[in-house]
Amino acid sequence: MTAERGTPLRIGLAGAGMISHHHLIAWQRDPRAKVIALCDPDLAQAKLRAAEFAIPGVYSNLDEMLARQELDGFLAAHESRIP
């Protein structure tokens, strides 16, 4: 999938831990992209991080996020515990 010219790229992020905070700050500063989905096995942490950055899609499972969201890009910012 590709975004139309002038439309921000739709990004998915795997991982809602400490490093995700820094990645999300950087993504917020770039008008060419918007993080629209976040996943982490710790759903409570994912919900907290998503609320902090107004991310509408929140999942505990990577496969579910990829199946339900139409993404242009994906960033894995997690420990190896994400299945």
Beta strands, then each sheet from edge to edge (+ up, - down):
strand 1: 9-14
strand 2: 33-39
strand 3: 57-59
strand 4: 73-76
sheet 1: 3+ 2+ 1+ 4+
end
